[in-house]
Amino acid sequence: MIKSMPDTREMTAQRVHSHWITASGCEGSSGSAEACFPYWSFTKTVVAICALKLVESGNLDLDTKLKGGPYTLRQLLKHTSGLPDYGQLSEYHSAVEAKETPWTRDKLLDVALAKGMLFEPTQGWSYSNIGYMFVVEQIEAALEKPLREVIADMVCKPLCLNSIELAETRKQFQRVHWEAATDYDPKWVYHGCLIGNPPDAARLLHALMTGHLLQSATMRDMLDARVLGGAIPDRPWTECGYALGLMSGAVKGAGKAIGHSGAGPFSVNAVYHFPDLSDPITVASFTDGTAEGVAEFAAVRLAQGQ
C-alpha cells in the first residue's frame, strides 16, 4: 500500500529528488517522482543481477577464470581483479569535458592499461569500471543479446519498471532532468548507464533485497562483502565494504546500508536499503553536483525519519 510519510521526511534541499519504500508497505516521494535521472554506478548493481541470474541458469560461472584474463567473474564483480579504472585518468575526464567522441574500446584499454594490472587477482581491492565493462561483455556473449535487452527481460519487465532504459545515445539522455545532460554522450560510461525515475530505482533495489530477483544461495554470494575501511570525510559512512555489485557498510544513525552510489559530471545518486531499522526501508535519492555524499546523506535522513 502507499501511504503519506511523516513531515520529518520532507527534504530542505529543493534539488533532491527521492523515493522510499518500507517493509510495512509505506511508499512515497519528495521532489519529482516523474523526472528522469542517470543512475550512473547503480547500473553496476543491475549488471551484477543479470550476471548472477546467468550463473543461476548455468550460462556463466563465478569462479572460472575468464578467457584471455587471469580473473574470474566474482573478482570482476567485487573489484578484486587488479584491473585499473579509467575514472582515475585525467585524459578521460578532459575528453569528456571537451565533449569529444567517446574513445573506442581499444583506445580505452590502451590508455587505462598502459601501466598494466594494479595487483594479482584477490591480492587487493580497487574500483574498476573496466572490470564491469568486461562483465557486460560476458553477459552479452552468453546470451547473444545486447545489454539493453538483457536488463529489460531480466529486470525491468518482470518488475514493471517502465521508466528505466539503458541510455546509449545523446538523444536518449535528453530525457534527463538536468540541463547539463543534454549534450552528454552516455557511451563514455563503458559498462552502460541506466536512466529512469526515483521510484523505479527504489523499487528495483527493494525487489532485490526482499528476495524477488535472485535465489537465496545466489543472494548470499551477492551480499558477501569485503570490508574496506571506516569513516569517509563528508560522507555518512562509518564502515565501508563492497560485495558483488553492491556497496555494503554502515552509516551513523541507520545501521547497515546496502546498495550503490553513483556520480557523473553533473549529478549524483544514492540508492540504498537499510535492513537494521525497525521498519526496513529502501531509499533512492538524486541531486545535481558531483559530491556523492550529498545524495547519501539525503537517503540516510529519509531512512532515519521513519
N, C-alpha and C positions, 0 to 999 in steps of 0.2 A: 504494500500500500504506500501511497505518497502522502506525507504529512508536512505541514509547515513546521519549520525548525525554530528554536528559540531565538530571540533577538541577539543573544551572545554570538551567534554565528554570522551576523552581519559584518562585512569587512569595511574597515575605514579607508583602505586603499581602493579608489574607484576604478583603477585599471586592472584589478584582479578579478578573474572570472573563474568560478569554482562550481563543482557539483559534488554531492556526497550521497552515500548510501550506507545505512546501518543494518546490522544483522537483524534488528527487530522490524525492519521494513520502512523506516523513515528515509525519505529521499527529498532532496531539494537543491536549489541553486542560489548563488549570489552572482551579480554581474549578468552577463549574457549567456543563456543556455543554448542559444542557437548559433552563435558565432563560431566560425571555423578557425582552428589554430594548428600550427605544426606540432606534432607530437615529439619531434626530434628523437632523442635516445630512448624514449618509451617504446619506440619502434623495436628496439632490441628485445624487449620483453616479448613482443608478438613474434618476432623471428625465432626466439627460443621456444615459444609454444609450438610453432609449426615444426621446428626441428625435432622436438621431443615427441610430438604426435607421430612423426615418421619413424622415430625409434620404437614407439609402441607397435607400429604396423610392420616392423622388420625391414623397412626401407633404408634406415640409417642405423649406425652403431655408435654408441657414445665413446667407446674405449678402444676402437681400432684406429691405428694411425692412418691418416688420410693419404691418398695417392699424391706423391710429389711434395709431401711435407712431413716433418718429424713430430707433428702434434695430432691430437685426437679432437673429435667434436666437443667432448666435455671441456677440454683445455681451451678451445676457442671460445666457448660459451662463458667460461669462467675467467677469461683474461689471464690464464696461466700458460699460454702458448709460447711466450717470449717474443711475439711479434711486436714491432713498434707501432706507433699511431701517427697518422698524418695530421691529426689535430694539434700536434706539437710543432708542426713545421711552419715557420714564418712565411715561406714561399707559398704555402697553401692559403693562408689567411690573406696574404697580399693579392693573390689571384682572385679569391672570392670577392674581396673588397673592390677590386678593379672591374668586376663583372665580366671576367674572362670566360671563354667557353670552358666547361669542365674538362679536366685532363682525361686522357684515355686511361684505361686500366693499366696499360704497360707503363705510361709515364708516371702514374701514381706510385706504382711499385718500384720503379727505378729510383724515384726521389726518396720515398719512405724507407726503402731497404738498402740505401746506399752504404750504410754502416753495418748492415747485417742484423741478425737477431739480437735482442737485448739480453737473453739468457736462454739456457736449455729449458725445454718444457717442464713445468711444475717447480722449477727452481727459483721462482719469483712470481710477482704479480705486477702487471702493467696494462692499463686500459688500452684496448686496441680496436678502433673502428675497422681496421683492415681485417682483423680476425672475424668480425661479423660479416664483412663482405664475402669472406671465404665460406662462412656458414650458409649465406644466401645462395651461393653457387652450388653448394652441396644439395640444398633443398630443390633448386630448380633442375639440377641434373637428375636427381632421384625421381622426380615426378614428370620431367619433361614439360614443365609449365612455368610461366613467369611468376615471380613472387606475388604480383598483384592478384593473380587468380588463386594462388595457394592461400593467401590470407583471407580473401573473400570466401572461399569454400570452407576453410577450416575454422575460421573465427567469426567473421562478420555476419555471414548469412545465418549460421546456427543461432547466433545471439541477437539477430535483428539490429545490428549496429549500422544503421543506414547512412550515417554521416561520414563514415570512415572510408578513405581510399588511399592508395599508395600514390603519392604525387610524383610524377615523372616528367612534367613539363612546366615551364613558366606559366602557361595558361591555367593549369590546374592550381598553381599557387596563388592565382588571382582571387580564389575563394577565401583566402586567409584574411582574417580580421585586420591585421596590422598593415598599415600603408607601406611599410618598408618591404613587405613581402612581394610587392607587385613585379619587381624586376629580379627576384632571386631565382636561381636555377636549382631545383632540388636534386639534380644529378650530382651536385657537389657532396651530397650525403651518399656515400658509396654502398652502404648496406640498405638504403632506401629510407624514405621519410614519409610516415603516415600523416595525414591531416584529418581533422574531424572536430566535433564539438566536445565540450567538457563532460556532458552526461555519458556519451558513448565511451570516453576514456575511463571514467569511473566504473561503468557497468562491465567493461572488458576485464579490468583487474579484479573487480568484485567476483565475477564469474570464475576466474581462475582460482582465487583464494578460497572460494566456497565449494570447490570440487566439481565444477561444471565443464571443465575443458580437458583435464588430464586424469589418468588413472592414479590411484593413491600412491603406488610404488614410484611412478614417474614423478609425481609431485614431491615426494621425499628427495629424489635426486635433484629436482629443480631448486629446492629450498636449502640444500646443503651448502652453507656459506663459508667462505674463507674470511676469517677476522683480519681486518687490515689496520685498525688503529682506533683512536679515541676521537676527542672533540676536534672540529674543524672551525677555524675562525670565521665569523659572520654566517655560520650555518647552524641548524639546530641539533646536529648530531652529537651524541655523547659516546657512541660506539659505531664504527663503520665496518661493513663487510660486503662481500659480493658473492652471490650464488650463481645460478645459471640464468643469465638474462635478468637478474633481479639484484638491485641494491638492497642490502639487508643489514639492519643495525638497530640502534635505539636512539630516541630523541627525548629530551627533557620534558617531562610532564605528560607524555603519552606512551612511554614504553617502546616496545618493539615496533619498527616500521619496515615494511617490505614493499618494494615497488621499483620505480625508476624516476630519476630527474632527467631533464633534458635542457639543452641550451643551443641556440643558434646565433646568428649575427645580430638579431633584433628582438628575440623573445626567449622566455624560459618557461619551464613547466615542472610540476612535481605531481606524480600520481602514486599514491601510497595507501596501503592497507595497514590499519593499526589494530592488531588482534588482542592486545592486552587490556583494552578498555572494557568497561562493564558491558557496553553495547558496541562490539567491534564495528569499525567504520572504515569505509574506503573513500578517499578524497582525491579529486583531480583539480589542480589549480594552475592557471595560466596567467602570465603577465608579460609586459614588454621589458626591454633591457637585456642585460647579459649576466646578471647575478642570480645563479640558481637558488641561493639562499632565500631570496625574496619569495619565490614560489613555495619553497619548502616551509618557511615559517608560516605562510598563509595556510598551507594544508594542515600544519600542526595546530594552529589556532582554531581552525574549524573542528578538528578532531577533539580538542580539549573542551569545546563548547557544548558537548552533549550533556 
